[in-house]
């Protein structure tokens, strides 16, 4: 008599088939979009092309760090369908130009076949579910792009305000120094008044910059971005608290923790708790 199951394994693998299929499609779209963006940048100007290439080089380094996980058995023991789908998407997105991504994709193909019986070339995933997952992934990518653009704008404005505050502090110090050696009482009073005015402007600019940097929307977007990379919710929460209290970018604080895996599952039979949604992570 065939052994009965509670359906958890089947649900896990069914979700995995959908997410891997969608991840492959989205990854290929990302690769094509990157190539098109490079062509447009090169047509615009050399400077724009260099800036884009610099940003893409940073993204490639981050992708390599993420893809290194797939060569570890303990990562596979802990990975949820969402994390596997996200990582496969990254591998597909870079496999046309990065040998490390090719190696990672091959390892994922082997592990998916061995562990779950999933052939990436023929997953037999439900087409409707795949379309829904692709649409969800594209929406999340668009939202992530908008959040990154807004965060970059806020960060640039915060830096401008801090620079303004420092400049006003310097001018205030110069005015106070001038007042100290000014024999004319009227000129001395004028210099002191100017110093106080510039100090007030500096304080206001610095506070505005701090408020701009500590935007709740920016923090929320950053948290989602970190979670999409497979970083545990507990780690993200800790980093966001540090971000608020120390006024430091959470992406900088979390660098040392990127290699950490989600909390280990005791057995494969606990898959049910991991099946959360069918959308791909960004």
N, C-alpha and C positions, 0 to 999 in steps of 0.2 A: 504494500500500500504506500502510495506516495506521501511524503511528509508534508503536512499542512503548514502554511506560513500565515503570519498575521498581516501580510501585505506591505509591511514597512520596507522590506528590501526592494520589492517591485516598484513601490512609489518612489523610492530613492533613485533607482536606476532609470525609471521613466523620466523623472525630472532631469536627471543628468543627461540623458539622450537629447532632451529638448534644449537644454542650456548649451551643450557642446555644439550642437548643430547651429544654433543661433550665433554662438560665439565665433564660429568659423566664418559665417557670413559677415558679421559686423567687423571682425578683424580685417577681412579683405577690403571692406569699404573704407576702413581707417587707412589702410596702406594706400589705396587709390587716392583718397583725399589728401594724404601727406604729399604724394607725388605732384598732384595738381597744385597744392599750395606752394611747393617749391618752384614750380614753373612760373606761377604768377609772380612770386617774389623776385625771381631772377629777371622777369620782364619789367618789373617796376624799377629796381635799382640794386646796385651791388650791396649797399648798406642793408637794405631790407632783406636781401638774400642771406647775408652774413648773420643778421640777427635771428632769422628763422632757423638757419642751420645750427646756430648756437643753442637755441631752445630745443630743437629736435635732438641734438647730441645729449643734452641733459635728460630728455625723456628716454632716450635709448639706454643711458646708464641706469636709470631707474627701472626700466623694463628688464634689463639684465639681472639686476638685483632680485627682482620679483621672480623671474624665471629660474633662478638658481635653486629655488625651493623644490622644483619638481624632481630634482635628482636625489632628494632625501626621502627615504621610506617613511619616516615619521610624519612628514608633511602629508603624504597620501593617507596615512592612518587617521589624520585629524581633519582633512579638508572636506568641506561641505560642497554640495553641487554648485552653489553660487561662487565659491572661491575657485573651484576647478574651472567653471565656465569662464570666469573673469581671466584667469591665468592663460587658458587656451586662447582666448581672444587676443591677449597680448602677444602670445607666440605667433599667431597667424598674422597679426599686424606688422610684425618685424621680420618674418621668415624670408622675405624676398631680398633682404639686404644685410642681415646679421646672422653669421654662422652659429652664434650662441642660441639664437631663437630657433634655428633649424634643429639643433640638438635637443632643445627643450621640447619642441613640437613632437619630435620622434619619440622621446621618452614618454610624453603624455599619451601618444598613440599606443605605445606598448602597454603602459599601465592601465589605460582605459580598457584595452582588449583583455588583458590578463585578469584584472580585478573585477571588472563589471560586465565583460562580454560586449563592450560597446566598440563597434567599428566606426571610426570617424568618417569613413567614406560611404558608409551605409548604416546610419544610426536607427533607421526605422522609427524616427520620432514623428509624433502627430504634427502634420503640416500646419494646422490652425494654431496649435500651441507654439510652434516655432515662429510663426508670423507675429504672434502676440509678444513673444520674448524679444524678437528683433525690434519691434516698434518700441517696446519699453526701454531697451538698451539705447536706441537712438534718441529717445526723449531725454533719458538721463544724461547722455553725452552732451546734448544741446544745453541742458541745464547746467552741467558741469562747466562747459565752456563759458556760459554767461557768468557763472559764479567766479570763475578764475579771472575773467575780464574785469568784473566789478572789484574783486579783491586787489588786482594789480593797480586799478585806478585809485582805490582807497589808499593803498600802500604808497603810491607815488605822491598823492596829495599829503599824506602824513609826513613823508620825508621832506616835502617842500616846506611844510609848516614848521618842522623842527629846524630846518636850515634857516628859515626866517627868524625863528626865536633866537637861535645862536647869534645871528647877525645883529639883531636888536640888542642882545646882551652886550655884545662887543661895543656897539655904539653908546650904550648906556654907561659902560665902564669908561670910555673915552670922555664922555661928558662930565662924569664925576671927577675924573682926573683933572680936566680943564678947570672945573669949579674950585678944586682944592688950591690951585695956584693963581686964581683970578683975583686981582686986587679990587676990581670994580664990584661993589655990592650988587648992582643991578645985573651985571653980566654973570656974576656968580649965582644969583638966584635963577636967572634964565637957564644956565647950564644944569643946575640941580633939577629944575622943572623938566627940562628935556630928558635928563637921565631917568627920572621917575616915569615919565610918559613912555619912554622906550622900554623900560622894565615891565610896565603894564602890558604893552603890546607883545613883548616876548612871552610873558606868562599866559596871555590869552592864546597866542599862536601855539604854544607848547600844549596847552590843555585841549585845544581844538584838534591838534595832531594826535594826541592820546585817545581822544574820543573817536576820531576817524579810524585809528588802528583797531580799537577795541569794539568795532562794530559787531553787534550780535549776529547780523546776517553773514558777515565774513567768517565768524567763528563757526556758525552752523554749516556753511559751505565747506570750510576746511575739515570739519569733523566728518562730513559725508565723504569727502575725498579720501581721507585716511582710512575710513571703514571699507571703502571700495577696494583698497589695496590688500585687504585681508588682515588688517591690524585689528586686534581684539577690541571689543567695545570698552572693556575696562581700561586698557591702555589709552585709547582715544580720550575717554573721560578724564583720565589723570592728566593727559597732556593739555586738554582744553582748560582744566582748572589752573594749570601752570601758566597757560597763555594769558588768562584773565589776571592772575595775581602778579605775574612778572612782566607783562607787556612784551613777551617774546613770541615770535611766530611758532605756532604749534608744529609746523612742518619741520622746523629746525630741531625742536625738542624731541621729536619722535624718531629722528634718524637712527639713533642707536637701537631702537626697538623694532625696526622693520623686519628683522629676521625672526621675530617671535611668532610662534604658531598659536592658533586658537586653542582653547582649553581642550585637553585630550578627551576623547571618548573612550569609555571602558571597553565596549564591545560594538561590533557592527550592528548589533540588534537595537542600538539606541538611535538609529537613523531617523526615527519619527520626529524627534525633537529638532532635527536639523532642517527638515523640509518646511521652509518658511514661505517662499514665493517663487514664481516662475520667471521673474524678470532678471536679466543679467545685471551684474554690478557694473558701474562705470569703469 
